[in-house]
Amino acid sequence: MQSDKIIKKYKEMFQALENYDRTHELDFQRKRINLTLSVRIIKKLKKIREKTGKPISRIIEELVA
């Protein structure tokens, strides 16, 4: 059937929608959290931000992912 091909082709999207039905959150959404870091780490992140022009949150995401 045509619907089986569509489900197979967009499997990740259907899984994301199923997850949204359960949690009301999408995996690719961004969410603000409070985080405590040492002053040394914050200074390093700010230097990286100055060099790259990326926000600190994006830098952390890339390092963790």
The 8 nearest C-alpha neighbors of each residue, nearest first, counted from 0:
[[1, 2, 3, 4, 5, 6, 7, 8],
 [0, 2, 4, 3, 5, 6, 7, 8],
 [1, 3, 5, 4, 0, 6, 7, 8],
 [4, 2, 6, 5, 1, 0, 7, 8],
 [5, 3, 7, 1, 2, 6, 8, 0],
 [4, 6, 2, 8, 7, 3, 9, 1],
 [7, 5, 3, 9, 10, 4, 8, 2],
 [6, 8, 10, 4, 5, 9, 3, 2],
 [7, 9, 5, 6, 10, 4, 11, 3],
 [10, 8, 6, 12, 7, 11, 5, 13],
 [9, 11, 7, 13, 6, 12, 8, 14],
 [12, 10, 14, 13, 9, 15, 8, 16],
 [11, 13, 15, 14, 9, 10, 16, 17],
 [12, 14, 16, 10, 15, 11, 17, 9],
 [13, 15, 17, 11, 12, 16, 18, 10],
 [16, 14, 12, 18, 13, 17, 19, 11],
 [15, 17, 19, 13, 18, 14, 20, 12],
 [18, 16, 14, 20, 19, 15, 13, 21],
 [17, 19, 15, 21, 16, 20, 22, 14],
 [20, 18, 23, 16, 24, 22, 21, 17],
 [19, 21, 17, 18, 23, 22, 16, 24],
 [22, 20, 18, 19, 23, 17, 24, 16],
 [21, 23, 19, 24, 20, 18, 25, 17],
 [24, 22, 19, 20, 21, 25, 18, 16],
 [25, 23, 19, 22, 26, 28, 18, 20],
 [24, 26, 28, 27, 19, 15, 23, 18],
 [27, 25, 28, 24, 15, 29, 19, 18],
 [26, 28, 25, 29, 24, 15, 30, 19],
 [29, 27, 25, 26, 30, 24, 31, 23],
 [28, 30, 27, 31, 26, 25, 24, 32],
 [29, 31, 32, 28, 27, 24, 26, 25],
 [30, 32, 29, 33, 56, 34, 28, 57],
 [33, 31, 34, 30, 29, 35, 56, 36],
 [34, 32, 35, 31, 36, 30, 56, 29],
 [33, 35, 32, 36, 31, 37, 56, 41],
 [34, 36, 33, 37, 38, 41, 32, 40],
 [37, 35, 40, 34, 38, 41, 39, 33],
 [38, 36, 39, 40, 41, 35, 42, 43],
 [37, 39, 41, 40, 42, 36, 43, 35],
 [38, 40, 42, 37, 41, 43, 36, 44],
 [41, 39, 43, 37, 42, 38, 44, 36],
 [40, 42, 44, 38, 43, 39, 45, 37],
 [41, 43, 45, 39, 40, 44, 38, 46],
 [44, 42, 40, 46, 41, 45, 47, 39],
 [45, 43, 41, 47, 46, 42, 48, 40],
 [44, 46, 48, 42, 47, 43, 41, 49],
 [47, 45, 49, 43, 48, 44, 42, 50],
 [46, 48, 44, 50, 45, 49, 51, 43],
 [47, 49, 45, 52, 51, 53, 46, 50],
 [48, 50, 46, 47, 52, 51, 45, 53],
 [51, 49, 47, 48, 52, 46, 53, 45],
 [50, 52, 48, 53, 49, 47, 54, 46],
 [51, 53, 48, 49, 50, 54, 47, 55],
 [54, 52, 48, 51, 55, 57, 58, 49],
 [55, 53, 57, 56, 48, 58, 52, 51],
 [56, 54, 58, 57, 48, 59, 44, 53],
 [55, 57, 59, 54, 58, 60, 53, 61],
 [58, 56, 60, 54, 55, 59, 61, 53],
 [59, 57, 55, 61, 56, 60, 62, 54],
 [58, 60, 62, 56, 57, 61, 63, 55],
 [61, 59, 57, 63, 58, 62, 64, 56],
 [60, 62, 58, 64, 59, 63, 57, 56],
 [63, 61, 59, 60, 64, 58, 57, 56],
 [62, 64, 60, 61, 59, 58, 57, 56],
 [63, 61, 62, 60, 59, 58, 57, 56]]
